[in-house]
Amino acid sequence: MAGDVAGAGEPSKDKEHENASVEILFAGVPPPPWWRQVTVRSVVASVFLGTMFSFMAMRMGMTIGLVPSFNMAASMVSFFVLNSWTRLLGRCGVPTPAFNRQENVVIQTCVIACSTLAFYGGFMSFLPAMSETVAKAAGGPGTGNSVRMLPMSKIIAFSFLTGFSSLFITLPLTKVMILDYKLLYPSGSAIAGLVNSFHTPKGAATATCYLLLPLF
């Protein structure tokens, strides 16, 4: 009888695990075309949130010298902003397509790219260190070889070179490590599971609750 009870409990556990898996909810759902992923609202949200997270990264880098990963925060905030905007337009009678997972990933990727460029572009390290203000604060004259103020054109060109060189290095490495050698990608898998969970009714309610909790 004990064996029967144990055997009867196993299917229920499997069923609970299947219900808990968000991947089952999206099984067989084809991804939308690219114009439903890189949309106007996703680009606008990427610019706004990318700017906000870049200033946050620079603030933390200049004060504590450490910039944490914003992957989960960017995914959650982008979902909350776009989902709230879509629901607001729907209540106002403006027809708008539903906010999908791919748009969420596009925004999250752009936000991480902006905040990462703020770090590797030197906006919190060597660029302000060469300024006249920092030289005078360190006890120097604030002139001569200790000061180097780059024009905006050179800063933009350096940022483009930094960003595109990283892009050309990361893509081949990603192809080799993930597609060719079939290695695990823990951070990408975690973000994918997180974004998938946001786009379920229970996950959306949980994300909204966590974002609104600090307000109370």
C-alpha positions as MATLAB code, in Angstrom:
seq = 'MAGDVAGAGEPSKDKEHENASVEILFAGVPPPPWWRQVTVRSVVASVFLGTMFSFMAMRMGMTIGLVPSFNMAASMVSFFVLNSWTRLLGRCGVPTPAFNRQENVVIQTCVIACSTLAFYGGFMSFLPAMSETVAKAAGGPGTGNSVRMLPMSKIIAFSFLTGFSSLFITLPLTKVMILDYKLLYPSGSAIAGLVNSFHTPKGAATATCYLLLPLF';
ca = [
       0.000    0.000    0.000;
       2.898    2.283    0.754;
       4.175    1.676   -2.740;
       0.759    2.549   -4.175;
       0.667    5.751   -2.167;
       4.157    6.697   -3.324;
       3.274    5.850   -6.896;
       0.106    7.894   -6.685;
       2.050   10.875   -5.367;
       4.557   10.927   -8.209;
       2.097   11.921  -10.985;
       0.746   14.712   -8.839;
       4.259   16.065   -8.299;
       4.938   15.871  -12.007;
       1.680   17.686  -12.691;
       2.517   20.404  -10.170;
       5.963   20.809  -11.713;
       4.433   21.046  -15.187;
       1.961   23.667  -14.063;
       4.715   25.629  -12.358;
       6.900   25.722  -15.461;
       6.315   28.878  -17.460;
       7.933   27.303  -20.512;
       4.890   25.047  -20.922;
       2.675   28.106  -21.329;
       4.665   29.304  -24.337;
       5.360   25.933  -25.936;
       4.549   25.986  -29.631;
       4.051   29.762  -29.735;
       6.019   31.120  -32.724;
       7.984   34.346  -32.189;
       6.491   37.450  -33.799;
       8.187   39.060  -36.822;
      10.999   41.500  -36.189;
       8.797   44.565  -36.679;
       6.694   43.357  -33.726;
       9.852   43.127  -31.620;
      11.764   46.310  -32.484;
       8.779   48.641  -32.246;
       8.563   52.402  -31.782;
       7.489   52.038  -28.148;
      10.334   49.618  -27.405;
      12.880   52.034  -28.921;
      11.464   54.999  -26.993;
      11.417   53.008  -23.754;
      14.980   51.834  -24.436;
      16.214   55.413  -24.815;
      14.428   56.585  -21.674;
      15.351   53.638  -19.442;
      18.857   53.382  -20.907;
      19.523   57.001  -19.977;
      18.126   56.490  -16.485;
      20.135   53.325  -15.804;
      23.297   54.924  -17.254;
      23.084   57.758  -14.735;
      22.450   55.223  -11.980;
      25.526   53.239  -13.071;
      27.702   56.373  -13.159;
      26.437   57.466   -9.760;
      27.232   54.089   -8.195;
      30.561   53.820  -10.013;
      31.727   57.223   -8.775;
      30.572   56.714   -5.187;
      31.206   53.062   -4.343;
      33.341   52.031   -7.320;
      31.117   49.082   -8.139;
      28.425   48.718  -10.788;
      26.074   45.763  -10.262;
      24.325   43.885  -13.013;
      21.033   45.516  -13.980;
      19.666   42.541  -15.952;
      16.785   41.666  -13.648;
      16.044   45.268  -12.693;
      15.954   46.355  -16.339;
      13.665   43.472  -17.284;
      11.257   44.222  -14.452;
      11.160   47.988  -14.940;
      10.748   47.739  -18.725;
       7.899   45.282  -18.293;
       6.168   47.518  -15.757;
       6.536   50.691  -17.849;
       5.417   49.234  -21.184;
       2.694   47.055  -19.717;
       1.255   49.981  -17.751;
       1.401   52.223  -20.824;
      -0.338   49.604  -22.967;
      -3.091   49.073  -20.407;
      -3.576   52.840  -20.017;
      -4.008   53.276  -23.773;
      -6.452   50.371  -23.818;
      -8.567   51.963  -21.112;
      -8.582   55.231  -23.063;
      -9.948   53.413  -26.089;
      -6.735   53.566  -28.139;
      -6.150   50.234  -29.916;
      -2.633   48.981  -29.321;
      -1.002   45.535  -29.676;
      -0.167   43.624  -26.543;
       3.294   44.004  -25.034;
       5.146   40.795  -25.901;
       8.168   39.035  -24.453;
      10.427   39.888  -27.364;
       9.871   43.625  -26.871;
      10.752   43.139  -23.221;
      14.041   41.482  -24.172;
      14.853   44.214  -26.719;
      14.411   46.925  -24.071;
      16.372   44.975  -21.475;
      19.246   44.413  -23.904;
      19.413   48.090  -24.879;
      19.326   49.201  -21.244;
      22.186   46.868  -20.322;
      24.172   48.035  -23.352;
      23.773   51.690  -22.318;
      24.723   51.118  -18.682;
      27.678   48.928  -19.689;
      28.928   51.570  -22.127;
      28.764   54.131  -19.334;
      31.282   51.985  -17.449;
      33.589   50.819  -20.234;
      33.383   54.149  -22.042;
      35.209   55.783  -19.161;
      32.417   58.111  -18.093;
      32.980   57.185  -14.464;
      36.748   56.702  -14.503;
      39.368   58.213  -16.829;
      37.202   60.846  -18.575;
      36.311   62.757  -15.359;
      39.790   62.003  -13.948;
      41.368   64.075  -16.734;
      39.126   67.080  -16.074;
      40.230   70.395  -14.583;
      37.920   70.004  -11.581;
      39.446   66.715  -10.488;
      42.981   67.997  -11.065;
      42.365   70.982   -8.789;
      40.666   68.773   -6.181;
      43.776   66.568   -6.141;
      45.975   69.608   -5.380;
      47.280   70.159   -8.884;
      47.320   73.387  -10.874;
      44.467   72.292  -13.114;
      46.466   73.080  -16.226;
      49.196   71.526  -18.303;
      49.720   67.827  -18.890;
      47.505   66.829  -15.940;
      44.368   68.056  -17.719;
      42.931   66.691  -20.929;
      39.456   67.777  -21.964;
      38.238   65.760  -24.926;
      35.780   67.389  -27.329;
      32.337   65.854  -27.655;
      33.109   64.560  -31.147;
      36.021   62.455  -29.867;
      33.967   61.150  -26.937;
      31.173   60.058  -29.314;
      33.681   58.443  -31.687;
      35.370   56.620  -28.801;
      31.983   55.401  -27.525;
      31.068   54.056  -30.972;
      34.405   52.263  -31.278;
      34.057   50.780  -27.804;
      30.503   49.610  -28.407;
      31.022   48.139  -31.869;
      34.328   46.473  -31.019;
      32.594   44.712  -28.128;
      29.766   43.720  -30.468;
      32.119   42.197  -33.026;
      33.950   40.280  -30.286;
      30.887   39.090  -28.365;
      28.918   37.700  -31.311;
      31.615   35.271  -32.543;
      32.333   34.132  -28.989;
      28.621   33.587  -28.373;
      28.348   31.511  -31.544;
      31.334   29.365  -30.597;
      30.470   28.849  -26.939;
      26.687   28.393  -27.185;
      25.905   27.174  -30.707;
      29.033   25.156  -31.494;
      30.101   23.814  -28.086;
      26.559   23.740  -26.623;
      27.736   25.299  -23.364;
      25.275   26.498  -20.765;
      24.358   30.176  -20.588;
      23.158   30.626  -16.986;
      22.522   34.370  -17.024;
      20.681   34.272  -20.354;
      18.572   31.313  -19.254;
      17.723   33.060  -15.992;
      16.666   36.260  -17.780;
      14.612   34.278  -20.295;
      12.783   32.478  -17.493;
      12.256   35.768  -15.680;
      10.814   37.518  -18.741;
       8.582   34.534  -19.513;
       7.241   34.586  -15.969;
       6.426   38.305  -16.261;
       4.132   37.606  -19.192;
       1.894   35.284  -17.209;
      -0.991   36.591  -15.056;
       0.629   35.487  -11.792;
       4.077   36.728  -12.787;
       2.737   40.122  -13.871;
       1.011   40.594  -10.535;
       4.187   39.595   -8.667;
       6.381   41.974  -10.699;
       3.966   44.862  -10.140;
       3.855   44.112   -6.419;
       7.662   44.138   -6.094;
       7.942   47.413   -7.993;
       5.224   49.200   -6.032;
       6.311   47.832   -2.630;
       9.012   50.519   -2.003;
       6.365   53.245   -2.477;
       4.522   52.132    0.623;
];
